[in-house]
Each structure stands twice: as C-alpha cells, then as structure tokens.
Amino acid sequence: MKFLLGKKEYRSDPRTLSLLRYVLSDVRAPSRFDFDRHRWAFPLRPWGNEIWQDCVIAAHANQLLRFGRLGQNMTLRLSDKDVVEQYKRLSGAKLPGDKRDKGLVVLDSLRDWQQQGWPLPLKKAVNNFKIAAYGEIEPNDPKQLRLACYVLHGVQIGFSLPLAAQRMSRDGLWDYRGETGREWKPGGWGGQLTYAKAYNERGVELLSWGRALWASNRFIEHYADEAWGIVNSLEDWRSQQSLDVELLAQHVWRATGEISKGGDKGN
C-alpha cells in the first residue's frame, strides 16, 4: 500500500478560536480514553489516501463517522468516493497526481466545512453536514491534546513528518528518541493530517491510511506542527456538559458573522 500525504504547510488566522478556553473548569480528562471503546466497530478505510493526496479530508471523514454516531445513533454511509469528491471540490484536482492534487491547508478545509458543509446521503435524502466551530489546540502539549480528545470526541493532529516515519508507518508506531540526521529532519517526508481518537499516558492512537498508528508523546512533541479541535453541534447535550456553549456561540458569531449550530441538520 502507498502512504501518500497531503497536508500543506500550516496556516494561521488571528480570528481562529483557541478552543480549549471554552472547556468548563471542572472538566478533567481521564488518564486514558478511547472513543471507540464499547461501540460497534467503525469502518477503517484509507478514504482514497493511497491514491490521492487527500489526508486532510480523510482525517475529517474519520471524525465525521463518530459525529454521526453521536448525532444520528447510526454509522453514516460514507464511502471513499464521498471523501474523494469532497477533496476534488476543494483542491480542484481532476485526476490523481495532477497539478492540483497537492493536498490542502487544514484551516481552509475546516472553514469550508463550517460554512459550506459536507453533503451526504441520509435516509433517502441528502443532508449537508456542517460543524458548529473549530479551533486550534497546542500541538506539542500532550496534556492539551488529551483534554481535546476527551471533550471533543477526538482531535486532528498535523505532522511535519521525517523520512523515518515511512518505515515506522509499516510497523504502526511513530516514536522519537532524540535521533538526528537527514532521516529524522521534520518535513523530510512531508505533511500529514491524522485523526486521534484514543490516548494513554504514553501517546495517542491515530487513524490514517485506513490503519491505526500509535504516536509517542516524544514524537508528537517533536513533529506535530498543528492540532485542531472540532465542535459538531452547540445543541448537543455532550457539548453543553463540557463547554461554555453560550460564550463559544458569541465568539463564533464574532468570527464568522453568524451563529453556526452545526450538527446533523441539513440545508
């Protein structure tokens, strides 16, 4: 299997929310967490990332499936074609490897998901799935990443990967122990966005290329260059139990000019 990448260089915007500031003060993350535990197995697919440089949309797809379980109590009918079509719309690519198949900026894709949504079939109709809010998480702080993963049903972590990660990807473990040299230079391989749905004291479990990978805290601290949290819905009771949704809604309005409730309501 080919391990294609697809995360363009990190881009910031001063209007972007710092999402963990809205977490209620009494919320504490457990020492370990796995969103998938005690749930029926989720589809584990590459979402086209073995053919296209669509890792950004693939990471979104892994989280969208879990949002679907929360909002719909069902597994969304998400296919590789759905993911690739979303990627093609945002990138302008027509064929794998063409001049526009160069990946995406994570910030741009999240802004589009919030504003334009992601149309998917649901019960003989097409629903446009939008997210309510997104914001940055400190990528090199394991404590923040664990809290975000617990509160937000997962977190999206972007990496500037070294060449050594190619070999480690086949073994399913990304680790760093202070190695030096060309093979360990950040960005030597390229950028990849992953979805983290579980963690323990030593690291996080990432989904990418249709497989589960573990990244150690040391690897994350050295190679993660961006991290994002997503709020699916401001009306979801889970969000209301852990977030100051009123304050978050006010700040979303200031940043976008509208209140985005998100969730599973189609347009």
C-alpha positions as CSV (number, residue, x, y, z in Angstrom):
1,M,0.0,0.0,0.0
2,K,1.2,3.5,-0.8
3,F,1.4,6.0,2.0
4,L,0.5,9.3,0.3
5,L,0.5,12.6,2.3
6,G,-1.4,15.8,1.6
7,K,-1.2,18.3,4.4
8,K,0.1,21.6,3.1
9,E,2.1,24.0,5.3
10,Y,0.4,25.2,8.5
11,R,-1.5,28.4,8.0
12,S,-2.9,30.5,10.9
13,D,-5.6,33.2,11.1
14,P,-5.8,35.7,14.1
15,R,-9.6,35.1,14.2
16,T,-9.2,31.4,14.8
17,L,-10.6,30.3,18.2
18,S,-8.4,28.8,20.9
19,L,-10.9,26.1,21.6
20,L,-9.9,24.8,25.0
21,R,-10.6,28.1,26.6
22,Y,-14.3,27.2,26.3
23,V,-13.9,24.0,28.3
24,L,-15.7,24.2,31.6
25,S,-13.3,24.5,34.5
26,D,-14.5,21.3,36.3
27,V,-13.9,19.0,33.3
28,R,-11.0,16.7,33.8
29,A,-9.6,14.2,31.2
30,P,-9.1,10.7,32.4
31,S,-5.6,9.2,32.1
32,R,-6.7,7.1,29.1
33,F,-9.6,7.3,26.7
34,D,-10.8,5.6,23.5
35,F,-13.9,7.0,21.8
36,D,-14.5,3.6,20.1
37,R,-14.5,1.5,23.2
38,H,-17.7,-0.3,23.8
39,R,-19.1,0.8,20.4
40,W,-19.6,-1.2,17.3
41,A,-16.6,-1.2,15.1
42,F,-16.2,1.8,12.8
43,P,-15.2,1.5,9.1
44,L,-11.4,1.7,8.9
45,R,-10.7,2.8,5.3
46,P,-7.9,4.8,3.6
47,W,-10.6,7.1,2.1
48,G,-8.6,7.4,-1.1
49,N,-5.3,8.5,0.6
50,E,-3.5,5.6,-1.1
51,I,-4.3,7.2,-4.5
52,W,-4.9,10.9,-3.8
53,Q,-3.2,13.4,-1.5
54,D,-6.4,13.8,0.4
55,C,-5.3,13.1,4.0
56,V,-7.0,16.3,5.3
57,I,-10.4,15.2,4.1
58,A,-9.7,11.6,5.2
59,A,-9.0,12.8,8.7
60,H,-12.2,14.8,8.7
61,A,-14.0,11.6,7.5
62,N,-12.8,9.6,10.4
63,Q,-14.2,12.2,12.8
64,L,-17.4,12.7,10.8
65,L,-18.2,9.0,11.3
66,R,-18.0,9.4,15.0
67,F,-20.1,12.6,14.9
68,G,-22.7,10.6,13.1
69,R,-22.9,8.0,15.8
70,L,-23.4,10.8,18.3
71,G,-26.0,12.8,16.3
72,Q,-27.7,10.1,14.4
73,N,-27.1,7.0,16.5
74,M,-26.0,5.3,13.3
75,T,-23.0,4.8,11.1
76,L,-23.1,7.3,8.2
77,R,-23.0,5.8,4.7
78,L,-19.6,7.4,3.9
79,S,-17.7,6.0,1.0
80,D,-14.2,6.5,-0.4
81,K,-16.0,8.3,-3.3
82,D,-17.7,10.7,-1.0
83,V,-14.3,11.6,0.6
84,V,-12.5,12.0,-2.8
85,E,-15.3,14.1,-4.2
86,Q,-15.1,16.5,-1.3
87,Y,-11.3,16.6,-1.8
88,K,-11.6,17.2,-5.5
89,R,-14.1,20.1,-4.9
90,L,-11.7,21.8,-2.5
91,S,-8.5,21.2,-4.3
92,G,-9.6,21.4,-7.9
93,A,-7.9,18.1,-8.7
94,K,-9.4,16.0,-11.5
95,L,-7.1,13.0,-11.6
96,P,-4.7,11.5,-9.0
97,G,-1.3,13.1,-9.3
98,D,-2.3,16.0,-11.5
99,K,-1.1,19.6,-10.8
100,R,-3.8,20.3,-8.3
101,D,-3.6,17.1,-6.4
102,K,-1.2,18.7,-3.9
103,G,-3.2,18.4,-0.7
104,L,-5.0,21.1,1.3
105,V,-4.4,23.7,4.0
106,V,-6.2,22.4,7.1
107,L,-7.5,25.8,8.1
108,D,-9.1,26.2,4.7
109,S,-10.8,22.9,4.8
110,L,-12.2,23.5,8.3
111,R,-13.5,26.9,7.3
112,D,-15.3,25.3,4.3
113,W,-16.7,22.5,6.5
114,Q,-18.2,25.1,8.8
115,Q,-19.6,27.4,6.1
116,Q,-20.4,25.2,3.2
117,G,-20.8,21.8,4.8
118,W,-20.4,18.2,3.5
119,P,-23.4,16.8,1.6
120,L,-24.0,13.1,2.3
121,P,-27.0,10.8,1.7
122,L,-29.1,10.0,4.7
123,K,-32.4,8.1,4.7
124,K,-33.2,8.7,1.0
125,A,-32.2,12.4,1.2
126,V,-29.1,14.4,1.1
127,N,-28.1,16.2,4.3
128,N,-25.5,18.9,4.4
129,F,-23.3,18.1,7.5
130,K,-21.8,21.3,9.0
131,I,-19.7,21.7,12.0
132,A,-20.5,24.4,14.6
133,A,-17.0,25.5,15.4
134,Y,-13.3,24.7,15.1
135,G,-10.3,25.9,16.8
136,E,-6.6,25.4,17.5
137,I,-5.0,23.2,20.1
138,E,-1.4,23.5,21.1
139,P,0.1,20.6,19.0
140,N,3.2,19.9,21.2
141,D,1.3,19.8,24.6
142,P,0.2,16.2,25.3
143,K,-2.0,17.4,28.2
144,Q,-4.0,19.7,25.9
145,L,-4.3,17.1,23.2
146,R,-5.6,14.6,25.7
147,L,-8.2,17.1,27.0
148,A,-9.3,18.0,23.5
149,C,-9.5,14.3,22.5
150,Y,-11.7,13.6,25.5
151,V,-14.0,16.6,25.3
152,L,-14.3,16.9,21.6
153,H,-14.6,13.2,20.7
154,G,-11.2,13.2,19.1
155,V,-8.6,15.7,17.8
156,Q,-7.0,16.3,14.5
157,I,-3.2,16.4,14.6
158,G,-1.0,17.5,11.7
159,F,2.6,16.4,11.4
160,S,5.7,17.6,9.6
161,L,6.9,14.0,9.1
162,P,10.5,12.9,8.8
163,L,11.6,10.3,6.3
164,A,11.9,7.8,9.1
165,A,8.2,7.9,9.5
166,Q,7.8,6.0,6.2
167,R,9.5,2.9,7.8
168,M,7.7,3.3,11.1
169,S,4.3,3.6,9.4
170,R,4.6,0.0,8.3
171,D,5.2,-1.1,11.9
172,G,2.3,1.0,13.3
173,L,4.4,3.1,15.8
174,W,5.8,6.6,15.4
175,D,8.5,7.2,18.1
176,Y,11.4,9.6,18.6
177,R,14.3,9.1,20.9
178,G,16.5,12.0,20.0
179,E,17.8,10.6,16.7
180,T,19.5,13.1,14.4
181,G,20.4,13.1,10.7
182,R,18.7,13.6,7.4
183,E,16.2,10.8,8.0
184,W,14.9,12.5,11.2
185,K,14.6,16.1,9.9
186,P,11.0,17.4,10.3
187,G,9.3,17.7,7.0
188,G,11.7,15.4,5.2
189,W,8.9,13.3,4.1
190,G,6.1,15.8,4.1
191,G,2.9,16.9,5.9
192,Q,0.0,14.6,7.1
193,L,-3.2,15.3,9.0
194,T,-4.4,12.4,11.2
195,Y,-7.4,11.9,13.5
196,A,-6.6,10.9,17.1
197,K,-9.5,9.0,18.7
198,A,-7.7,7.5,21.7
199,Y,-4.8,8.1,24.1
200,N,-3.0,6.8,27.2
201,E,-0.1,8.2,29.3
202,R,2.5,7.4,26.7
203,G,0.9,8.7,23.5
204,V,-2.1,8.8,21.2
205,E,-3.7,6.4,18.7
206,L,-4.0,8.0,15.2
207,L,-6.1,6.9,12.2
208,S,-4.5,7.4,8.8
209,W,-4.3,5.4,5.6
210,G,-7.0,3.0,6.8
211,R,-4.9,1.8,9.7
212,A,-4.3,2.7,13.4
213,L,-0.9,4.1,14.4
214,W,0.4,4.9,17.8
215,A,2.5,8.1,18.2
216,S,4.5,8.5,21.3
217,N,4.4,11.8,23.3
218,R,8.1,12.3,22.3
219,F,7.2,12.0,18.6
220,I,4.3,14.4,18.9
221,E,6.3,17.0,20.8
222,H,9.0,16.9,18.1
223,Y,7.0,16.6,14.8
224,A,3.4,17.8,15.4
225,D,3.1,21.2,13.8
226,E,-0.7,21.9,14.2
227,A,-3.7,20.5,16.0
228,W,-7.4,21.3,15.7
229,G,-10.5,20.6,17.7
230,I,-14.0,20.5,16.2
231,V,-17.3,21.1,17.8
232,N,-20.0,19.2,16.0
233,S,-23.0,20.9,17.5
234,L,-23.7,23.6,20.1
235,E,-27.0,22.0,20.8
236,D,-25.6,18.6,21.6
237,W,-26.0,17.8,25.3
238,R,-22.5,16.4,25.4
239,S,-21.1,19.7,24.3
240,Q,-23.3,21.5,26.9
241,Q,-21.9,19.3,29.6
242,S,-18.3,20.2,28.9
243,L,-18.2,23.5,27.0
244,D,-19.4,27.0,27.7
245,V,-21.6,26.9,24.6
246,E,-23.1,30.4,25.1
247,L,-19.7,32.0,25.2
248,L,-18.5,29.9,22.3
249,A,-21.5,30.8,20.2
250,Q,-20.8,34.5,20.8
251,H,-17.3,34.2,19.7
252,V,-18.3,32.1,16.6
253,W,-20.6,34.9,15.7
254,R,-17.9,37.5,16.0
255,A,-15.5,35.4,13.9
256,T,-18.0,34.4,11.2
257,G,-20.9,36.8,11.4
258,E,-23.3,34.1,12.1
259,I,-24.2,31.5,14.7
260,S,-23.3,28.1,13.4
261,K,-25.2,25.4,15.4
262,G,-23.7,22.6,13.3
263,G,-24.6,19.0,13.9
264,D,-26.7,16.9,11.6
265,K,-29.2,19.5,10.3
266,G,-29.1,19.7,6.5
267,N,-29.7,22.7,4.3
